[in-house]
Amino acid sequence: MAIEVRVPTILRNYTGGQKAVTAQGGTLAQLIDNVESANPGVKERLVDESGLRRFINVYVNDEDVRFTGGLATEVADGDTVVILPAVAGG
Amino acid sequence: MRLYPRNVLTIEQAIRDAIVAHARRDHPDEACGVVAGAAGSDRPTRFVPMRNAAQSPTFYEFDSADLLRLYKEMDDRDEEPVVVYHSHTATEAYPSRTDIGLAQEPGAHYVLVSTADGAHEGEGPVAFRSYRIVDGEVTEEDVTVVSSYAEAG
């Protein structure tokens, strides 16, 4: 078992075009680090020094992690993580 | 990266009219939504007006839960967001710096509608323009309105 991470179109150039990758981790932060080691460059698009980027949404089992602890959100085998860029503008 | 060589948006009259009606209805706040279509088809067929969670005359953002629901639904139907639209209610129908900075769908036609100068009232003309926004670069494209896609071939 592992955690499935669904990757949006704009980040698929880091995953060899794959729509989803699998990785391990106990928290979202660890999971992102593990995704980064297999897909270099992806982390910088997701996080900055203050945490998750403002216009990136991450959901663990359909819950927006902004409401569950951000990068400290716990994840476990069998979970599904979805990354979606915000659709926003001015 | 030039993965999506397109220079025209072909859209049905009824969908164009639905976007304009949404923009008029939400004026003076910005209206937003997508028109989904079969992946790879470049045909916007399913009009999906979205709630502007920002409820603002100068900003729009899809609500986070609505966004997830929308993308799961498109995934289940093998669709993609062929058009991402929003309105400007006090400025022209051209992508703002914020629009360019936040555009994250390189395959989409970004449609801008302007309801400035009272265009939200009555049946007056509403500016309706389309762009591709890739890596911070904006390219305007032609808009061809057809009565049905069958006619467009």
gemmi code that builds the backbone of each chain (N, CA, C; Angstrom):
import gemmi

chains = {
    "A": [
        ("MET", (0.843, -1.201, 0.000), (0.000, 0.000, 0.000), (0.877, 1.248, 0.000)),
        ("ALA", (0.304, 2.298, -0.489), (1.005, 3.574, -0.483), (-0.050, 4.658, -0.571)),
        ("ILE", (0.421, 5.883, -0.658), (-0.494, 7.013, -0.768), (-0.495, 7.480, -2.214)),
        ("GLU", (-1.682, 7.621, -2.769), (-1.772, 8.103, -4.140), (-1.859, 9.628, -4.140)),
        ("VAL", (-1.028, 10.232, -4.975), (-1.017, 11.690, -5.086), (-1.411, 12.049, -6.506)),
        ("ARG", (-2.536, 12.746, -6.653), (-3.008, 13.119, -7.985), (-2.477, 14.499, -8.354)),
        ("VAL", (-1.866, 14.526, -9.531), (-1.053, 15.666, -9.945), (-1.800, 16.468, -11.013)),
        ("PRO", (-1.906, 17.798, -10.854), (-2.607, 18.605, -11.862), (-1.775, 18.758, -13.140)),
        ("THR", (-2.465, 19.076, -14.213), (-1.817, 19.227, -15.522), (-0.533, 20.047, -15.447)),
        ("ILE", (-0.595, 21.165, -14.741), (0.531, 22.099, -14.769), (1.783, 21.539, -14.088)),
        ("LEU", (1.643, 20.498, -13.277), (2.814, 19.917, -12.611), (3.256, 18.597, -13.238)),
        ("ARG", (2.586, 18.182, -14.307), (2.915, 16.867, -14.870), (4.230, 16.845, -15.616)),
        ("ASN", (4.781, 18.023, -15.906), (6.124, 18.006, -16.502), (7.178, 17.573, -15.486)),
        ("TYR", (6.814, 17.547, -14.187), (7.745, 17.038, -13.169), (7.559, 15.546, -12.940)),
        ("THR", (6.474, 14.975, -13.457), (6.171, 13.563, -13.166), (6.185, 12.726, -14.448)),
        ("GLY", (6.905, 13.207, -15.441), (6.959, 12.464, -16.694), (5.591, 12.320, -17.339)),
        ("GLY", (4.713, 13.298, -17.101), (3.389, 13.273, -17.712), (2.363, 12.474, -16.934)),
        ("GLN", (2.791, 11.847, -15.851), (1.843, 11.015, -15.090), (0.821, 11.844, -14.324)),
        ("LYS", (-0.421, 11.361, -14.323), (-1.509, 12.044, -13.628), (-1.486, 11.766, -12.139)),
        ("ALA", (-0.830, 10.694, -11.746), (-0.776, 10.348, -10.329), (0.535, 9.636, -10.034)),
        ("VAL", (1.045, 9.860, -8.839), (2.243, 9.154, -8.389), (1.924, 8.559, -7.013)),
        ("THR", (2.736, 7.628, -6.578), (2.535, 7.099, -5.233), (3.777, 7.372, -4.407)),
        ("ALA", (3.563, 7.547, -3.110), (4.677, 7.841, -2.209), (4.262, 7.462, -0.798)),
        ("GLN", (5.230, 7.584, 0.126), (4.982, 7.269, 1.531), (5.157, 8.534, 2.353)),
        ("GLY", (4.698, 8.477, 3.594), (4.911, 9.596, 4.505), (3.888, 9.538, 5.615)),
        ("GLY", (4.243, 10.121, 6.766), (3.326, 10.142, 7.895), (2.566, 11.454, 7.979)),
        ("THR", (3.179, 12.488, 7.380), (2.516, 13.785, 7.315), (2.584, 14.268, 5.870)),
        ("LEU", (1.772, 15.271, 5.585), (1.792, 15.828, 4.239), (3.187, 16.358, 3.891)),
        ("ALA", (3.869, 16.966, 4.853), (5.219, 17.494, 4.608), (6.175, 16.376, 4.187)),
        ("GLN", (6.125, 15.249, 4.909), (7.003, 14.111, 4.561), (6.628, 13.540, 3.188)),
        ("LEU", (5.335, 13.478, 2.952), (4.870, 12.949, 1.666), (5.408, 13.809, 0.518)),
        ("ILE", (5.315, 15.128, 0.685), (5.799, 16.028, -0.367), (7.310, 15.868, -0.553)),
        ("ASP", (8.050, 15.701, 0.552), (9.494, 15.473, 0.436), (9.778, 14.204, -0.356)),
        ("ASN", (8.994, 13.166, -0.128), (9.212, 11.906, -0.837), (8.807, 12.008, -2.306)),
        ("VAL", (7.757, 12.758, -2.574), (7.381, 12.984, -3.971), (8.482, 13.788, -4.665)),
        ("GLU", (9.037, 14.754, -3.947), (10.106, 15.597, -4.495), (11.340, 14.768, -4.871)),
        ("SER", (11.686, 13.784, -4.030), (12.925, 13.053, -4.324), (12.797, 12.234, -5.601)),
        ("ALA", (11.589, 11.815, -5.945), (11.398, 11.075, -7.202), (11.044, 11.997, -8.365)),
        ("ASN", (10.592, 13.215, -8.036), (10.124, 14.151, -9.069), (10.658, 15.550, -8.759)),
        ("PRO", (11.976, 15.742, -8.915), (12.588, 16.995, -8.466), (11.936, 18.225, -9.101)),
        ("GLY", (11.696, 19.223, -8.258), (11.124, 20.480, -8.742), (9.700, 20.687, -8.282)),
        ("VAL", (9.043, 19.590, -7.946), (7.618, 19.697, -7.644), (7.364, 20.428, -6.315)),
        ("LYS", (8.256, 20.211, -5.347), (8.039, 20.787, -4.009), (8.000, 22.310, -4.053)),
        ("GLU", (8.923, 22.871, -4.820), (9.009, 24.330, -4.889), (7.712, 24.943, -5.417)),
        ("ARG", (6.981, 24.179, -6.203), (5.707, 24.675, -6.742), (4.567, 24.573, -5.734)),
        ("LEU", (4.802, 23.802, -4.674), (3.729, 23.561, -3.693), (3.889, 24.351, -2.405)),
        ("VAL", (5.132, 24.523, -1.981), (5.353, 25.162, -0.685), (6.337, 26.317, -0.806)),
        ("ASP", (6.219, 27.244, 0.116), (7.229, 28.279, 0.275), (7.615, 28.313, 1.745)),
        ("GLU", (8.382, 29.322, 2.146), (8.924, 29.323, 3.515), (7.820, 29.364, 4.581)),
        ("SER", (6.624, 29.853, 4.189), (5.562, 29.951, 5.195), (4.613, 28.746, 5.180)),
        ("GLY", (4.831, 27.802, 4.288), (3.957, 26.622, 4.249), (3.425, 26.403, 2.849)),
        ("LEU", (2.218, 25.845, 2.785), (1.610, 25.621, 1.467), (1.388, 26.952, 0.760)),
        ("ARG", (1.649, 26.981, -0.516), (1.431, 28.221, -1.262), (-0.051, 28.596, -1.251)),
        ("ARG", (-0.304, 29.882, -1.244), (-1.671, 30.402, -1.122), (-2.591, 29.892, -2.233)),
        ("PHE", (-2.063, 29.767, -3.442), (-2.936, 29.404, -4.552), (-2.761, 27.960, -5.016)),
        ("ILE", (-2.332, 27.128, -4.080), (-2.318, 25.682, -4.311), (-3.246, 25.054, -3.269)),
        ("ASN", (-4.178, 24.240, -3.729), (-5.065, 23.527, -2.818), (-4.643, 22.071, -2.754)),
        ("VAL", (-4.560, 21.540, -1.530), (-4.247, 20.123, -1.346), (-5.353, 19.511, -0.498)),
        ("TYR", (-5.844, 18.373, -0.950), (-6.931, 17.691, -0.249), (-6.459, 16.290, 0.125)),
        ("VAL", (-6.689, 15.903, 1.371), (-6.442, 14.527, 1.793), (-7.815, 13.889, 2.001)),
        ("ASN", (-8.095, 12.858, 1.226), (-9.417, 12.212, 1.259), (-10.540, 13.263, 1.206)),
        ("ASP", (-10.406, 14.167, 0.256), (-11.409, 15.200, -0.033), (-11.482, 16.345, 0.982)),
        ("GLU", (-10.629, 16.334, 1.992), (-10.614, 17.445, 2.964), (-9.490, 18.407, 2.600)),
        ("ASP", (-9.829, 19.681, 2.468), (-8.816, 20.709, 2.225), (-7.897, 20.776, 3.449)),
        ("VAL", (-6.598, 20.591, 3.240), (-5.680, 20.517, 4.393), (-5.558, 21.847, 5.136)),
        ("ARG", (-6.060, 22.935, 4.534), (-6.056, 24.211, 5.282), (-6.859, 24.094, 6.569)),
        ("PHE", (-7.824, 23.159, 6.552), (-8.676, 23.009, 7.738), (-8.245, 21.834, 8.614)),
        ("THR", (-7.155, 21.158, 8.237), (-6.767, 19.957, 9.003), (-5.316, 20.010, 9.460)),
        ("GLY", (-4.697, 21.206, 9.395), (-3.334, 21.311, 9.910), (-2.269, 21.571, 8.861)),
        ("GLY", (-2.678, 21.843, 7.640), (-1.711, 22.195, 6.598), (-0.694, 21.087, 6.376)),
        ("LEU", (0.577, 21.459, 6.333), (1.634, 20.482, 6.043), (1.773, 19.432, 7.145)),
        ("ALA", (1.237, 19.732, 8.338), (1.315, 18.769, 9.446), (0.186, 17.739, 9.395)),
        ("THR", (-0.715, 17.883, 8.437), (-1.822, 16.937, 8.318), (-1.284, 15.506, 8.204)),
        ("GLU", (-1.852, 14.615, 8.995), (-1.393, 13.220, 8.955), (-1.961, 12.499, 7.749)),
        ("VAL", (-1.116, 11.662, 7.159), (-1.552, 10.839, 6.030), (-1.146, 9.395, 6.303)),
        ("ALA", (-1.838, 8.479, 5.644), (-1.560, 7.064, 5.887), (-1.792, 6.262, 4.612)),
        ("ASP", (-1.238, 5.065, 4.593), (-1.427, 4.172, 3.453), (-2.893, 4.090, 3.070)),
        ("GLY", (-3.156, 4.164, 1.782), (-4.528, 4.054, 1.309), (-5.202, 5.408, 1.123)),
        ("ASP", (-4.587, 6.464, 1.666), (-5.162, 7.798, 1.486), (-4.973, 8.260, 0.035)),
        ("THR", (-5.861, 9.163, -0.365), (-5.708, 9.808, -1.661), (-5.491, 11.299, -1.444)),
        ("VAL", (-4.428, 11.798, -2.038), (-4.106, 13.216, -1.934), (-4.301, 13.842, -3.311)),
        ("VAL", (-5.057, 14.928, -3.358), (-5.315, 15.618, -4.626), (-4.709, 17.012, -4.542)),
        ("ILE", (-3.942, 17.363, -5.555), (-3.367, 18.710, -5.642), (-4.098, 19.457, -6.755)),
        ("LEU", (-4.625, 20.625, -6.455), (-5.280, 21.436, -7.478), (-4.871, 22.890, -7.347)),
        ("PRO", (-4.358, 23.472, -8.404), (-4.105, 24.908, -8.354), (-5.428, 25.647, -8.217)),
        ("ALA", (-5.436, 26.725, -7.471), (-6.636, 27.548, -7.377), (-6.990, 28.063, -8.767)),
        ("VAL", (-8.280, 28.243, -8.997), (-8.710, 28.965, -10.193), (-9.131, 30.334, -9.679)),
        ("ALA", (-8.275, 31.315, -9.951), (-8.441, 32.621, -9.335), (-7.774, 33.677, -10.190)),
        ("GLY", (-8.143, 34.915, -9.934), (-7.539, 36.020, -10.652), (-8.163, 37.317, -10.189)),
        ("GLY", (-7.866, 38.378, -10.939), (-8.367, 39.676, -10.498), (-9.183, 40.354, -11.566)),
    ],
    "B": [
        ("MET", (7.186, 25.944, -23.917), (6.420, 24.728, -24.150), (5.200, 25.064, -25.006)),
        ("ARG", (5.032, 24.404, -26.123), (3.890, 24.680, -26.996), (3.093, 23.409, -27.193)),
        ("LEU", (2.483, 22.947, -26.133), (1.756, 21.685, -26.211), (0.381, 21.858, -26.843)),
        ("TYR", (-0.113, 23.093, -26.845), (-1.489, 23.321, -27.266), (-1.527, 24.369, -28.370)),
        ("PRO", (-1.223, 23.987, -29.578), (-1.196, 24.971, -30.650), (-2.600, 25.355, -31.101)),
        ("ARG", (-3.135, 26.403, -30.502), (-4.481, 26.837, -30.851), (-4.435, 28.330, -31.048)),
        ("ASN", (-5.238, 28.830, -31.956), (-5.313, 30.276, -32.040), (-6.729, 30.751, -32.249)),
        ("VAL", (-7.676, 29.881, -32.006), (-9.061, 30.301, -32.101), (-9.893, 29.547, -31.069)),
        ("LEU", (-10.831, 30.272, -30.499), (-11.827, 29.621, -29.655), (-13.103, 29.522, -30.470)),
        ("THR", (-13.584, 28.312, -30.664), (-14.879, 28.116, -31.313), (-15.876, 27.762, -30.219)),
        ("ILE", (-16.953, 28.545, -30.150), (-17.905, 28.368, -29.055), (-19.330, 28.546, -29.562)),
        ("GLU", (-20.238, 27.746, -29.008), (-21.646, 27.854, -29.423), (-22.281, 29.115, -28.853)),
        ("GLN", (-23.159, 29.678, -29.655), (-23.865, 30.910, -29.272), (-24.525, 30.783, -27.900)),
        ("ALA", (-25.190, 29.656, -27.657), (-25.933, 29.496, -26.400), (-24.991, 29.540, -25.196)),
        ("ILE", (-23.789, 28.983, -25.359), (-22.839, 28.976, -24.240), (-22.239, 30.365, -24.053)),
        ("ARG", (-21.921, 31.015, -25.170), (-21.433, 32.388, -25.088), (-22.472, 33.267, -24.374)),
        ("ASP", (-23.724, 33.122, -24.759), (-24.789, 33.928, -24.156), (-24.936, 33.622, -22.658)),
        ("ALA", (-24.740, 32.355, -22.287), (-24.863, 31.974, -20.873), (-23.738, 32.616, -20.048)),
        ("ILE", (-22.542, 32.700, -20.615), (-21.422, 33.343, -19.915), (-21.719, 34.834, -19.727)),
        ("VAL", (-22.194, 35.474, -20.792), (-22.506, 36.909, -20.724), (-23.629, 37.160, -19.702)),
        ("ALA", (-24.636, 36.295, -19.709), (-25.752, 36.457, -18.768), (-25.264, 36.312, -17.324)),
        ("HIS", (-24.348, 35.383, -17.101), (-23.797, 35.201, -15.754), (-23.038, 36.467, -15.319)),
        ("ALA", (-22.240, 37.008, -16.231), (-21.468, 38.218, -15.917), (-22.397, 39.387, -15.585)),
        ("ARG", (-23.483, 39.509, -16.353), (-24.437, 40.601, -16.098), (-25.132, 40.429, -14.755)),
        ("ARG", (-25.484, 39.185, -14.478), (-26.230, 38.890, -13.249), (-25.400, 39.206, -12.007)),
        ("ASP", (-24.098, 38.899, -12.064), (-23.254, 39.066, -10.871), (-22.638, 40.455, -10.756)),
        ("HIS", (-22.737, 41.266, -11.812), (-22.220, 42.622, -11.757), (-22.784, 43.338, -10.529)),
        ("PRO", (-22.020, 44.096, -9.708), (-20.648, 44.535, -9.959), (-19.563, 43.575, -9.468)),
        ("ASP", (-19.942, 42.412, -8.903), (-18.908, 41.442, -8.559), (-18.470, 40.685, -9.806)),
        ("GLU", (-17.270, 40.147, -9.761), (-16.783, 39.343, -10.866), (-17.503, 37.987, -10.864)),
        ("ALA", (-17.879, 37.556, -12.054), (-18.476, 36.227, -12.232), (-17.392, 35.299, -12.779)),
        ("CYS", (-17.508, 33.985, -12.486), (-16.479, 33.059, -12.953), (-17.068, 31.678, -13.184)),
        ("GLY", (-16.371, 30.889, -13.969), (-16.823, 29.529, -14.229), (-15.962, 28.858, -15.276)),
        ("VAL", (-16.384, 27.679, -15.678), (-15.668, 26.957, -16.729), (-16.685, 26.447, -17.745)),
        ("VAL", (-16.172, 26.113, -18.917), (-16.948, 25.310, -19.852), (-16.102, 24.070, -20.108)),
        ("ALA", (-16.601, 22.950, -19.628), (-15.863, 21.698, -19.766), (-16.138, 21.089, -21.136)),
        ("GLY", (-15.235, 20.241, -21.563), (-15.427, 19.530, -22.819), (-14.611, 18.255, -22.804)),
        ("ALA", (-14.892, 17.363, -23.720), (-14.162, 16.095, -23.778), (-12.663, 16.371, -23.873)),
        ("ALA", (-11.871, 15.627, -23.102), (-10.430, 15.830, -23.088), (-9.869, 15.721, -24.502)),
        ("GLY", (-9.077, 16.705, -24.877), (-8.425, 16.684, -26.178), (-9.283, 17.162, -27.335)),
        ("SER", (-10.561, 17.484, -27.074), (-11.472, 17.834, -28.170), (-11.413, 19.310, -28.546)),
        ("ASP", (-11.005, 20.159, -27.587), (-11.024, 21.611, -27.763), (-12.444, 22.138, -28.000)),
        ("ARG", (-13.455, 21.372, -27.587), (-14.852, 21.771, -27.758), (-15.475, 22.048, -26.394)),
        ("PRO", (-15.746, 23.311, -26.079), (-16.405, 23.610, -24.804), (-17.892, 23.304, -24.878)),
        ("THR", (-18.359, 22.306, -24.143), (-19.745, 21.860, -24.303), (-20.585, 21.948, -23.030)),
        ("ARG", (-19.950, 21.856, -21.852), (-20.752, 21.805, -20.621), (-20.476, 23.047, -19.783)),
        ("PHE", (-21.467, 23.950, -19.778), (-21.353, 25.224, -19.073), (-21.489, 25.008, -17.570)),
        ("VAL", (-20.487, 25.426, -16.818), (-20.511, 25.242, -15.364), (-20.209, 26.581, -14.678)),
        ("PRO", (-21.265, 27.356, -14.372), (-21.021, 28.594, -13.634), (-20.559, 28.253, -12.221)),
        ("MET", (-19.592, 28.998, -11.706), (-19.070, 28.730, -10.362), (-19.363, 29.929, -9.471)),
        ("ARG", (-19.352, 29.673, -8.180), (-19.513, 30.732, -7.203), (-18.178, 31.451, -7.050)),
        ("ASN", (-18.203, 32.780, -7.033), (-16.981, 33.515, -6.727), (-16.858, 33.614, -5.206)),
        ("ALA", (-15.978, 32.783, -4.635), (-15.849, 32.743, -3.173), (-15.371, 34.079, -2.627)),
        ("ALA", (-14.699, 34.871, -3.467), (-14.189, 36.179, -3.024), (-15.307, 37.227, -2.992)),
        ("GLN", (-16.394, 37.005, -3.712), (-17.515, 37.968, -3.805), (-16.994, 39.390, -3.891)),
        ("SER", (-16.223, 39.632, -4.933), (-15.497, 40.895, -5.027), (-15.607, 41.476, -6.427)),
        ("PRO", (-15.587, 42.809, -6.545), (-15.556, 43.428, -7.869), (-14.162, 43.421, -8.493)),
        ("THR", (-13.136, 43.003, -7.727), (-11.770, 43.054, -8.260), (-11.031, 41.725, -8.156)),
        ("PHE", (-11.703, 40.670, -7.696), (-11.010, 39.387, -7.531), (-12.020, 38.260, -7.664)),
        ("TYR", (-11.533, 37.114, -8.175), (-12.396, 35.934, -8.167), (-11.575, 34.736, -7.746)),
        ("GLU", (-12.233, 33.800, -7.104), (-11.589, 32.528, -6.757), (-12.680, 31.489, -6.578)),
        ("PHE", (-12.509, 30.329, -7.222), (-13.456, 29.243, -7.004), (-13.323, 28.790, -5.556)),
        ("ASP", (-14.460, 28.512, -4.924), (-14.434, 27.946, -3.586), (-13.681, 26.614, -3.621)),
        ("SER", (-12.882, 26.363, -2.582), (-12.001, 25.191, -2.581), (-12.764, 23.861, -2.678)),
        ("ALA", (-13.864, 23.740, -1.964), (-14.640, 22.486, -2.028), (-15.326, 22.349, -3.390)),
        ("ASP", (-15.831, 23.459, -3.921), (-16.445, 23.434, -5.255), (-15.416, 23.043, -6.319)),
        ("LEU", (-14.195, 23.553, -6.135), (-13.118, 23.265, -7.085), (-12.827, 21.769, -7.140)),
        ("LEU", (-12.737, 21.145, -5.965), (-12.465, 19.712, -5.909), (-13.606, 18.933, -6.570)),
        ("ARG", (-14.834, 19.312, -6.246), (-16.000, 18.623, -6.816), (-15.979, 18.730, -8.347)),
        ("LEU", (-15.705, 19.933, -8.836), (-15.657, 20.173, -10.282), (-14.602, 19.295, -10.965)),
        ("TYR", (-13.398, 19.252, -10.399), (-12.330, 18.501, -11.056), (-12.559, 16.993, -10.985)),
        ("LYS", (-13.166, 16.528, -9.893), (-13.478, 15.096, -9.810), (-14.544, 14.727, -10.843)),
        ("GLU", (-15.518, 15.619, -10.971), (-16.594, 15.396, -11.936), (-16.023, 15.359, -13.367)),
        ("MET", (-15.140, 16.306, -13.670), (-14.544, 16.328, -15.011), (-13.708, 15.073, -15.246)),
        ("ASP", (-12.988, 14.648, -14.199), (-12.170, 13.449, -14.302), (-13.040, 12.223, -14.601)),
        ("ASP", (-14.151, 12.110, -13.881), (-15.063, 10.980, -14.077), (-15.634, 10.957, -15.492)),
        ("ARG", (-15.822, 12.145, -16.064), (-16.430, 12.229, -17.395), (-15.394, 12.304, -18.509)),
        ("ASP", (-14.100, 12.195, -18.144), (-13.005, 12.350, -19.107), (-13.099, 13.704, -19.825)),
        ("GLU", (-13.302, 14.734, -19.005), (-13.375, 16.097, -19.520), (-12.183, 16.913, -19.018)),
        ("GLU", (-12.030, 18.082, -19.623), (-11.078, 19.057, -19.103), (-11.711, 20.439, -19.174)),
        ("PRO", (-11.139, 21.416, -18.459), (-11.692, 22.770, -18.537), (-11.234, 23.417, -19.841)),
        ("VAL", (-12.067, 23.340, -20.868), (-11.673, 23.890, -22.175), (-11.664, 25.420, -22.109)),
        ("VAL", (-12.654, 25.972, -21.399), (-12.721, 27.425, -21.182), (-12.737, 27.696, -19.684)),
        ("VAL", (-11.935, 28.658, -19.242), (-12.037, 29.219, -17.893), (-12.420, 30.678, -18.090)),
        ("TYR", (-13.592, 31.067, -17.577), (-14.021, 32.448, -17.829), (-14.180, 33.232, -16.536)),
        ("HIS", (-14.009, 34.549, -16.654), (-14.421, 35.437, -15.568), (-14.693, 36.811, -16.146)),
        ("SER", (-15.340, 37.642, -15.337), (-15.673, 38.982, -15.816), (-14.823, 40.034, -15.125)),
        ("HIS", (-14.615, 41.113, -15.858), (-14.099, 42.345, -15.259), (-15.268, 43.312, -15.250)),
        ("THR", (-15.487, 43.961, -14.128), (-16.703, 44.765, -14.027), (-16.430, 46.263, -14.087)),
        ("ALA", (-15.141, 46.637, -14.088), (-14.818, 48.066, -14.196), (-13.671, 48.323, -15.163)),
        ("THR", (-13.126, 47.258, -15.725), (-11.975, 47.415, -16.625), (-12.213, 46.587, -17.885)),
        ("GLU", (-11.300, 46.722, -18.840), (-11.496, 46.046, -20.128), (-11.320, 44.526, -20.008)),
        ("ALA", (-11.738, 43.849, -21.062), (-11.709, 42.386, -21.082), (-10.319, 41.901, -21.494)),
        ("TYR", (-9.345, 42.249, -20.667), (-7.964, 41.837, -20.922), (-7.405, 41.317, -19.598)),
        ("PRO", (-6.588, 40.235, -19.638), (-6.095, 39.654, -18.378), (-5.305, 40.671, -17.545)),
        ("SER", (-5.649, 40.771, -16.272), (-4.911, 41.643, -15.362), (-3.599, 40.957, -14.981)),
        ("ARG", (-2.738, 41.708, -14.319), (-1.485, 41.103, -13.866), (-1.759, 39.927, -12.927)),
        ("THR", (-2.777, 40.072, -12.096), (-3.152, 38.975, -11.192), (-3.618, 37.760, -11.990)),
        ("ASP", (-4.426, 38.008, -13.026), (-4.903, 36.900, -13.869), (-3.723, 36.138, -14.466)),
        ("ILE", (-2.738, 36.893, -14.928), (-1.586, 36.265, -15.592), (-0.757, 35.484, -14.573)),
        ("GLY", (-0.557, 36.102, -13.391), (0.253, 35.457, -12.358), (-0.373, 34.172, -11.830)),
        ("LEU", (-1.702, 34.117, -11.824), (-2.377, 32.969, -11.209), (-2.880, 31.941, -12.220)),
        ("ALA", (-2.722, 32.210, -13.510), (-3.238, 31.277, -14.521), (-2.453, 29.972, -14.462)),
        ("GLN", (-3.153, 28.873, -14.193), (-2.453, 27.600, -14.025), (-3.075, 26.477, -14.858)),
        ("GLU", (-3.799, 26.861, -15.905), (-4.336, 25.860, -16.834), (-3.808, 26.184, -18.236)),
        ("PRO", (-2.611, 25.687, -18.550), (-1.994, 26.074, -19.843), (-2.782, 25.604, -21.062)),
        ("GLY", (-3.684, 24.628, -20.873), (-4.448, 24.129, -22.016), (-5.766, 24.849, -22.222)),
        ("ALA", (-6.113, 25.758, -21.310), (-7.446, 26.362, -21.360), (-7.471, 27.635, -22.205)),
        ("HIS", (-8.645, 27.917, -22.724), (-8.920, 29.236, -23.282), (-9.413, 30.092, -22.116)),
        ("TYR", (-8.698, 31.149, -21.821), (-9.145, 32.061, -20.762), (-10.033, 33.127, -21.380)),
        ("VAL", (-11.312, 33.067, -21.058), (-12.272, 34.024, -21.606), (-12.483, 35.154, -20.602)),
        ("LEU", (-12.375, 36.367, -21.101), (-12.622, 37.575, -20.302), (-13.828, 38.304, -20.874)),
        ("VAL", (-14.750, 38.625, -19.978), (-15.939, 39.370, -20.352), (-15.896, 40.673, -19.575)),
        ("SER", (-16.216, 41.780, -20.219), (-16.260, 43.041, -19.480), (-17.670, 43.603, -19.442)),
        ("THR", (-18.093, 43.924, -18.213), (-19.393, 44.574, -18.035), (-19.191, 46.028, -17.609)),
        ("ALA", (-18.007, 46.580, -17.898), (-17.746, 47.976, -17.541), (-18.621, 48.901, -18.371)),
        ("ASP", (-18.710, 50.148, -17.943), (-19.432, 51.185, -18.690), (-20.904, 50.845, -18.901)),
        ("GLY", (-21.519, 50.219, -17.915), (-22.959, 49.989, -18.006), (-23.368, 48.860, -18.933)),
        ("ALA", (-22.381, 48.101, -19.441), (-22.704, 47.026, -20.384), (-23.479, 45.889, -19.719)),
        ("HIS", (-23.545, 45.916, -18.400), (-24.299, 44.861, -17.701), (-25.796, 45.081, -17.826)),
        ("GLU", (-26.182, 46.303, -18.213), (-27.613, 46.606, -18.268), (-28.156, 46.359, -19.661)),
        ("GLY", (-29.409, 45.920, -19.720), (-30.090, 45.773, -21.005), (-29.382, 44.800, -21.918)),
        ("GLU", (-29.482, 45.080, -23.191), (-28.952, 44.145, -24.185), (-27.716, 44.716, -24.875)),
        ("GLY", (-27.112, 45.724, -24.276), (-25.933, 46.356, -24.883), (-24.797, 45.372, -25.070)),
        ("PRO", (-23.849, 45.713, -25.934), (-22.748, 44.790, -26.214), (-21.843, 44.605, -24.989)),
        ("VAL", (-21.456, 43.375, -24.749), (-20.526, 43.040, -23.675), (-19.264, 42.509, -24.352)),
        ("ALA", (-18.116, 43.080, -23.999), (-16.868, 42.602, -24.610), (-16.632, 41.147, -24.207)),
        ("PHE", (-16.276, 40.314, -25.180), (-16.072, 38.877, -24.956), (-14.806, 38.501, -25.722)),
        ("ARG", (-13.715, 38.256, -24.975), (-12.429, 37.996, -25.646), (-11.771, 36.756, -25.042)),
        ("SER", (-10.892, 36.150, -25.802), (-10.276, 34.892, -25.365), (-8.758, 34.943, -25.504)),
        ("TYR", (-8.091, 34.292, -24.562), (-6.625, 34.312, -24.494), (-6.107, 32.942, -24.097)),
        ("ARG", (-4.870, 32.709, -24.459), (-4.139, 31.621, -23.818), (-3.114, 32.277, -22.912)),
        ("ILE", (-2.920, 31.709, -21.736), (-1.956, 32.263, -20.785), (-1.035, 31.124, -20.370)),
        ("VAL", (0.197, 31.165, -20.863), (1.149, 30.083, -20.607), (2.457, 30.693, -20.125)),
        ("ASP", (2.904, 30.249, -18.950), (4.169, 30.740, -18.396), (4.232, 32.264, -18.385)),
        ("GLY", (3.139, 32.893, -18.003), (3.133, 34.342, -17.881), (3.004, 35.088, -19.198)),
        ("GLU", (2.831, 34.348, -20.282), (2.722, 34.990, -21.588), (1.272, 34.919, -22.079)),
        ("VAL", (0.747, 36.077, -22.476), (-0.649, 36.165, -22.911), (-0.715, 36.241, -24.423)),
        ("THR", (-1.542, 35.403, -25.025), (-1.759, 35.466, -26.469), (-3.249, 35.557, -26.717)),
        ("GLU", (-3.683, 36.670, -27.294), (-5.110, 36.763, -27.606), (-5.410, 35.893, -28.818)),
        ("GLU", (-6.596, 35.346, -28.866), (-6.998, 34.509, -29.996), (-8.350, 34.959, -30.508)),
        ("ASP", (-8.672, 34.549, -31.723), (-9.970, 34.893, -32.289), (-11.061, 34.083, -31.608)),
        ("VAL", (-12.263, 34.624, -31.618), (-13.419, 33.902, -31.104), (-14.395, 33.704, -32.255)),
        ("THR", (-14.715, 32.465, -32.551), (-15.702, 32.154, -33.579), (-16.945, 31.618, -32.893)),
        ("VAL", (-18.055, 32.330, -33.069), (-19.301, 31.897, -32.449), (-20.121, 31.171, -33.502)),
        ("VAL", (-20.554, 29.949, -33.172), (-21.336, 29.146, -34.121), (-22.683, 28.794, -33.477)),
        ("SER", (-23.681, 28.544, -34.313), (-24.981, 28.197, -33.727), (-24.934, 26.790, -33.152)),
        ("SER", (-24.127, 25.904, -33.765), (-23.889, 24.589, -33.157), (-22.554, 24.061, -33.675)),
        ("TYR", (-21.935, 23.164, -32.904), (-20.622, 22.655, -33.309), (-20.715, 21.817, -34.573)),
        ("ALA", (-21.886, 21.267, -34.849), (-22.060, 20.483, -36.074), (-21.740, 21.356, -37.289)),
        ("GLU", (-22.149, 22.623, -37.172), (-21.920, 23.588, -38.251), (-20.422, 23.875, -38.427)),
        ("ALA", (-19.671, 23.839, -37.303), (-18.243, 24.171, -37.356), (-17.431, 23.038, -37.979)),
        ("GLY", (-18.008, 21.843, -38.070), (-17.327, 20.715, -38.696), (-16.344, 20.032, -37.785)),
    ],
}
model = gemmi.Model(1)
for chain_id, residues in chains.items():
    chain = gemmi.Chain(chain_id)
    for i, (resn, *xyz) in enumerate(residues, 1):
        res = gemmi.Residue()
        res.name, res.seqid = resn, gemmi.SeqId(i, " ")
        for name, pos in zip(("N", "CA", "C"), xyz):
            atom = gemmi.Atom()
            atom.name, atom.element = name, gemmi.Element(name[0])
            atom.pos, atom.b_iso = gemmi.Position(*pos), 0.0
            res.add_atom(atom)
        chain.add_residue(res)
    model.add_chain(chain)
structure = gemmi.Structure()
structure.add_model(model)
structure.setup_entities()
